[in-house]
Amino acid sequence: MFLLYSAVQLPALAVAGVMQGQWLLEGILALIPILIFMPLGQAIAGKLSRKAFDRMILVFLGVIGLKMVIGL
């Protein structure tokens, strides 16, 4: 579903002048850590209890939120 949305949205943003080539390249490069760490997260999830994994994710989200609030 998200792939379908982005396939329609990307050309529309380019035509509107909102999407720049550099941003597209940065977005593609941002996929590299996702492709690396998604399988790692799945492996960790398989070894931890569901409750421990959920807590770990909440800690990560809390750290990210704190970083956004502080402005680092």
N, C-alpha and C positions, 0 to 999 in steps of 0.2 A: 504494500500500500504506500509506504513512504517513498519507495523507488518510483512509483507511478506519479506521485505528487511532485517529486523533484524533477522528473523528466518533463513535466509540463511547466513547472515553475521556473526552472533555469532559463529556458529560452525567453520566457515572458520577462524575467528580470533583466536579461541582456538587452532585449529590445527597448525596455523602459530606461535603460542606462543606469540601472541600479547595481547590477553585477559587473564587477571589473575582472579582467583577466587575472590579475594578481590574487584577488580574493578567491577565485576558483582554484588556482594553483595551491594556495594556502589550505583550502578546504580538502583538496586531494591529499596533500601532505599530512594533514591531520588524521587521515584514515590509517596511516601507517601504525601509530601507537595503538589505535583501536584494534586493528587486525592482529597485533602482537599480544595485547593484554586481554582480549576477550577470551581466548582459549585458556589463558593462565587463570583468569577468574573462574572459569568453569571447572578447571582442575581443582582449584582451592575450594570451591563450593562443594565438590564431591567428597572432600576429605574433612570438612567441618560440619558440625551440626547446623541445621537450618537457623536456629536461634543465634548461634555464634556468627554465622555468615551475615545475617540481617543486622546484627549489632556492628559488625565491621563496616558494612556499607553505610550505616547511619553515622558512624564516626567519620568516614571519608566525606560524606555529604556535609557534615557539620564543619569539618576543616575547610572545605571548599567555600561554604557559606561565610565562615569567619574571615577567610581570606578576601572575599568579595566586600564584606562590610568594612574591613580595615583598609582595603584598597591596595593590597600588595600585588 
